[in-house]
Amino acid sequence: MPPADGPATQSRLLILLLGAIAAVAPLAIDMYLPALPTIGRDLQAPGSQIQLSLALFMLGFALCQLAYGPLSDRFGRRPILLFGLALFSVASLACALASSIEQLLVARLVQALGGGASAVVINAVVRDLYRGPAAARVFSLVIMSMTLAPLLAPSLGGLLLDWAGWRAIFLLLTLLGTLLTLLVAWRLPETLALDKRQRHGWRAVAAGYHQVLVHREAMGNLLCSALAFGGMFAFITGSPFVYISYFGIDESLYGILFGCNVLMLMLANAVNSRVVMRTGLRPMILGASIAQTVVGGLLLLTMLSPVAGLAPLVAGSALFVGLLGLLAPNTSAAVVSPFETGAGSASALLGMARFTTGGIASVTVATLENGTPLPMVGVMAGFALLGLLSFVALTCPEPATASAAN
């Protein structure tokens, strides 16, 4: 029997559910950040190996989406999402039971392989139901719903660490994954019609990826989005050590300062959901990318100056990360909108690119680590600049096209 809820109620519930599913990756990344030094001591592993668990998660999360995208285009959104969430739950339990750093690294990789389904399917579901600025508005609402996760995650992780130890963090992720699996089975409808499904082999899958890779505008938006995410992940990787070790704050205060970034992200998403329908996608993306590049450059200059301190770092980082609230939903819509079929493949490439650059940024910050904030803010500024240059270079009309138009 269909639910008695009206269409508006069903739409709100769908957005809330998609937001909760989108929270899987931020929770898996952010909740255990305050516990990184403790995990290293408990498992007798150096800090570089503990940081590797973060980079490995992001790289695994990125690469598995190349398979999930085509599979969701072929078999539908629901079965792929159910499989991914179930695998995430099992792997989270394995993380909680790990007795060595090697076991934790393997479990984190499997956890990422399960969680990767969420990013692909959410983008594809929105693409199935909405187009253009309307899709960007829904992406904003989804991101607003899920940003409570990274807002609360570090503080919640710190509390669990104090009360029950770091393993309780992964037990909570196990419970969350199981609950979402049940909710998807109960409430999420299949959004990909049978006549829209692609039933070709892997050669056709490669062709689907190729059509995205050669689409200049889609790639400009994809690279802009991915590089901006890389800047954010540079902050996520470096901030526990910069805030806690370099500036000497405690874990509970770190969670509060980290939450400033998420509050800015929520504010920007709220603004975007109201403004994008009037301005369109490109002006929002270009303006936000320019602003993020300027903020990154100023942040780097500030950390190089004698007045470098915690307050300007917190404020600048919050503004830098918050601007993703204008970039992420609009670039997501711009990447998948050109493709009538194969939205799952486009979404997979977007998710893969975001978390690949995130992994690269994390490894770069760890490699350049020198006990100061400079590696973190330098990578943030550099990735923002590369994102802006990619967007301008690939989304502007080609000279031949412009000449023909004249």
Secondary structure, DSSP 8 states (H G I E B T S, - for coil): ---S--HHHHHHHHHHHHHHHHTHHHHHHHTTGGGHHHHHHHTT--HHHHHHHHHHHHHHHHHTHHHHHHHHHHH-HHHHHHHHHHHHHHHHHHHHH--SHHHHHHHHHHHHHHHHHHHHHHHHHHHHH--HHHHHHHHHHHHHHHTHHHHHHHHHHHHHHHHH-THHHHHHHHHHHHHHHHHHHHH----S-GGG-----HHHHHHHHHHHHT-HHHHHHHHHHHHHHHHHHHHHHHHIIIIIIIS---HHHHHHHHHHHHHHHHHHHHHHHHHHHHH-HHHHHHHHHHHHHHHHHHHHHHHHSTT--HHHHHHHHHHHHHTHHHHHHHHHHHHHTT-SS-HHHHHHHHHHHHHHHHHHHHHHHHHH--SSSHHHHHHHHHHHHHHHHHHHHHHS--HHHHHHH-
